[in-house]
Amino acid sequence: MLVSGPSVHQMIVTLERRGLIVRTPGQARSIQLLVSPDLLPEL
Protein backbone atom coordinates (compact mmCIF):
# COMPACT_ATOMS: atom_id res chain seq x y z
CA MET A 1 0.00 0.00 0.00
CA LEU A 2 1.52 3.26 -1.07
CA VAL A 3 -0.05 5.58 1.51
CA SER A 4 1.99 8.25 3.26
CA GLY A 5 2.12 8.67 7.04
CA PRO A 6 0.33 12.05 6.94
CA SER A 7 -2.47 10.52 4.83
CA VAL A 8 -2.99 7.72 7.34
CA HIS A 9 -3.03 10.23 10.19
CA GLN A 10 -5.70 12.29 8.41
CA MET A 11 -7.79 9.14 7.90
CA ILE A 12 -7.55 8.34 11.63
CA VAL A 13 -8.48 11.91 12.59
CA THR A 14 -11.49 11.77 10.26
CA LEU A 15 -12.69 8.45 11.71
CA GLU A 16 -12.36 9.87 15.22
CA ARG A 17 -14.20 13.09 14.31
CA ARG A 18 -17.07 11.03 12.84
CA GLY A 19 -17.37 9.03 16.06
CA LEU A 20 -16.33 5.72 14.55
CA ILE A 21 -13.21 5.27 16.68
CA VAL A 22 -11.76 6.64 19.91
CA ARG A 23 -8.07 7.02 20.81
CA THR A 24 -6.36 7.37 24.19
CA PRO A 25 -4.09 10.45 24.05
CA GLY A 26 -0.42 9.72 24.70
CA GLN A 27 -0.85 5.95 24.35
CA ALA A 28 0.38 4.16 21.22
CA ARG A 29 -1.94 1.68 19.48
CA SER A 30 -4.92 2.76 21.53
CA ILE A 31 -7.61 2.89 18.82
CA GLN A 32 -10.96 1.40 19.85
CA LEU A 33 -13.67 0.70 17.31
CA LEU A 34 -17.07 2.17 18.22
CA VAL A 35 -19.02 0.48 15.41
CA SER A 36 -20.89 -2.73 16.01
CA PRO A 37 -19.16 -5.69 14.34
CA ASP A 38 -22.53 -6.58 12.80
CA LEU A 39 -22.31 -3.42 10.69
CA LEU A 40 -18.89 -4.25 9.24
CA PRO A 41 -18.46 -6.19 6.00
CA GLU A 42 -17.04 -9.69 6.23
CA LEU A 43 -13.55 -10.06 4.80
ZAMIGU-467681 format. One record per residue: residue number from 1; residue in one letter; x, y, z of N, C-alpha, C in turn. Coordinates in nm, 2 decimals, always signed. Layout:
% ZAMIGU-467681
- torgu tipa n_px n_py n_pz ca_px ca_py ca_pz c_px c_py c_pz
- NUM A X Y Z X Y Z X Y Z
...
***
This chain:
% ZAMIGU-467681
- torgu tipa n_px n_py n_pz ca_px ca_py ca_pz c_px c_py c_pz
- 1 M +0.08 -0.12 +0.00 +0.00 +0.00 +0.00 +0.09 +0.12 +0.00
- 2 L +0.07 +0.21 -0.09 +0.15 +0.33 -0.11 +0.08 +0.45 -0.05
- 3 V +0.06 +0.45 +0.08 +0.00 +0.56 +0.15 +0.10 +0.62 +0.25
- 4 S +0.10 +0.75 +0.24 +0.20 +0.83 +0.33 +0.15 +0.83 +0.47
- 5 G +0.24 +0.85 +0.56 +0.21 +0.87 +0.70 +0.11 +0.98 +0.73
- 6 P +0.13 +1.10 +0.67 +0.03 +1.20 +0.69 -0.11 +1.17 +0.64
- 7 S -0.12 +1.09 +0.53 -0.25 +1.05 +0.48 -0.32 +0.96 +0.58
- 8 V -0.24 +0.87 +0.64 -0.30 +0.77 +0.73 -0.35 +0.85 +0.86
- 9 H -0.27 +0.94 +0.90 -0.30 +1.02 +1.02 -0.43 +1.10 +0.99
- 10 Q -0.45 +1.16 +0.87 -0.57 +1.23 +0.84 -0.69 +1.13 +0.84
- 11 M -0.67 +1.01 +0.79 -0.78 +0.91 +0.79 -0.82 +0.88 +0.93
- 12 I -0.72 +0.86 +1.02 -0.75 +0.83 +1.16 -0.83 +0.95 +1.23
- 13 V -0.78 +1.07 +1.20 -0.85 +1.19 +1.26 -0.99 +1.20 +1.21
- 14 T -1.01 +1.17 +1.08 -1.15 +1.18 +1.03 -1.24 +1.07 +1.09
- 15 L -1.19 +0.95 +1.11 -1.27 +0.85 +1.17 -1.31 +0.88 +1.31
- 16 E -1.21 +0.94 +1.38 -1.24 +0.99 +1.52 -1.34 +1.10 +1.53
- 17 R -1.33 +1.20 +1.44 -1.42 +1.31 +1.43 -1.56 +1.26 +1.40
- 18 R -1.58 +1.16 +1.32 -1.71 +1.10 +1.28 -1.76 +1.01 +1.39
- 19 G -1.69 +0.99 +1.50 -1.74 +0.90 +1.61 -1.73 +0.75 +1.58
- 20 L -1.65 +0.71 +1.49 -1.63 +0.57 +1.45 -1.52 +0.50 +1.54
- 21 I -1.43 +0.58 +1.58 -1.32 +0.53 +1.67 -1.29 +0.63 +1.78
- 22 V -1.22 +0.58 +1.88 -1.18 +0.66 +1.99 -1.03 +0.63 +2.02
- 23 R -0.95 +0.73 +2.05 -0.81 +0.70 +2.08 -0.78 +0.75 +2.22
- 24 T -0.68 +0.69 +2.29 -0.64 +0.74 +2.42 -0.51 +0.83 +2.40
- 25 P -0.52 +0.95 +2.43 -0.41 +1.04 +2.40 -0.28 +1.00 +2.48
- 26 G -0.17 +1.01 +2.41 -0.04 +0.97 +2.47 -0.01 +0.82 +2.48
- 27 Q -0.10 +0.74 +2.43 -0.08 +0.60 +2.43 -0.08 +0.54 +2.29
- 28 A +0.03 +0.47 +2.26 +0.04 +0.42 +2.12 -0.06 +0.30 +2.10
- 29 R -0.11 +0.28 +1.99 -0.19 +0.17 +1.95 -0.32 +0.16 +2.04
- 30 S -0.38 +0.27 +2.06 -0.49 +0.28 +2.15 -0.63 +0.30 +2.08
- 31 I -0.64 +0.27 +1.96 -0.76 +0.29 +1.88 -0.86 +0.18 +1.92
- 32 Q -0.98 +0.23 +1.95 -1.10 +0.14 +1.99 -1.21 +0.17 +1.88
- 33 L -1.26 +0.06 +1.83 -1.37 +0.07 +1.73 -1.50 +0.09 +1.80
- 34 L -1.58 +0.19 +1.76 -1.71 +0.22 +1.82 -1.83 +0.17 +1.74
- 35 V -1.80 +0.10 +1.63 -1.90 +0.05 +1.54 -1.93 -0.10 +1.57
- 36 S -2.05 -0.13 +1.57 -2.09 -0.27 +1.60 -2.03 -0.36 +1.49
- 37 P -1.97 -0.48 +1.53 -1.92 -0.57 +1.43 -2.02 -0.62 +1.33
- 38 D -2.15 -0.62 +1.37 -2.25 -0.66 +1.28 -2.27 -0.56 +1.16
- 39 L -2.22 -0.44 +1.18 -2.23 -0.34 +1.07 -2.11 -0.34 +0.97
- 40 L -2.01 -0.42 +1.01 -1.89 -0.42 +0.92 -1.90 -0.54 +0.82
- 41 P -1.84 -0.51 +0.70 -1.85 -0.62 +0.60 -1.75 -0.73 +0.64
- 42 E -1.79 -0.85 +0.60 -1.70 -0.97 +0.62 -1.59 -0.97 +0.52
- 43 L -1.47 -1.00 +0.57 -1.36 -1.01 +0.48 -1.32 -1.15 +0.44
***
